[in-house]
Amino acid sequence: MTDGPQASGPQTGTPSPGGPRIRFVNLGSDRMAEAFQAARGQPNWAVRIAVLTFLLVVGIPILLLLLVAGLAAAVVFMILSTINYVLVRLGGKQRDDGRRNVRVIKRD
């Protein structure tokens, strides 16, 4: 480890001189690319094949299921929001401002 300003940060527990470090969240495709690169970097061909097989059998279907679930959630949210908007606009119900069983005292 070197001494000086570059040694500060997560290694020493002190804050870095430029402020807090910002770490961006990788998207699923970036993570999958990193996983494939890690699989290619394995020294043994048997381990490499095992990791690639795991990624193909487990990793990609999970990624696709998460993508489909996200799209389905967005569509359901949009449909329910539209229904709520239409019901509120067409309902014509008078607003009671949430007052029920409350006696309002009108002061002049």
N, C-alpha and C positions, 0 to 999 in steps of 0.2 A: 504494500500500500504506500502511496506517496504522501508526502506532507505538503500542505498548502491548501489553497482554496478548492481545488478539485477533489480533495479528500473528504470534504464535508458533504453531507447528504444522507441517504438511507444507510450507508455503511457505518457511520459513526453515531447516528442518532441525532445529530444537530441539523437544523434547517439549512438548506442550500442557500448560498448568497443571493441568488436571483429570485428567491421566493419559493413557494411550494411548487413541486413538480406536478404537472398535469399529465395524467395517463388516460388516453382515450381508449374506450372499449372497442375491441375488435368485433367486427361482424362475424356471423357464422361462416361465411365463405372464407374469410381471412383465417379463421381458426382451423378450418378444414385444410386450407393450403399449408398452414404451419404443421398440421398433423402429418400430411403427406410428405413434407420435407423432412420431418423427424423420422418417418418410416424409411425414407430413402437413405438417411444418414446412419442407419444401423450397420454395425460391422459384420454381422453374421447374416447370411442369406436366409436362413430358417426364421430368424427373428423378424427380418424384413418382410417375408411372406406372411408371417403370422399377424404382424401389425397391419399390413395392407388388407389382409382378409378381414380382420376385425373392423377396419374402417369401412370397407365395402359392405359388410353384412350388417353392422350395427350403426356406424356413424352417419352414413348418408341417409338411410331411412329415417333416423331420428331428426336429422336436419330438415328433411322434406316434411315430416309430420309437424314440426314446429312452424314451418312456413305455411302449411295449410291451416293450422290452428290459428295463426295470426291473421290470415286473410278471412277466415270464417268469423272470427271475433270482430274484425272491422266491419264486415258486412252486416252482422247482427246488430252491432251498435248503431250503424247508420239507419237500418230499418226501424229499430225501436225509437231512435231520435226523431225520425220522420213521423212515425205514428203518434208520438207524444206531441209534436208540434201541431199536427193536424187536429188532434183531440182538444188541445188547448185553444186553438183558433176557432174551431167550429162549436166548441162546447157552449159558449155564450153564458157560462155560469158566472154569477156575481161573486166578486172576491169578498171574502169576509175578513181578510187580513189575519187569519188564524185565530180569530176570537170566537170562542164557543163557550156558552154558559158564563159569559162575562157581562156584567152590567156596566155600560159605559156611562160615566157621569159627564154630562155636557155642561161646561162652565161658560158663562157669558163674559 
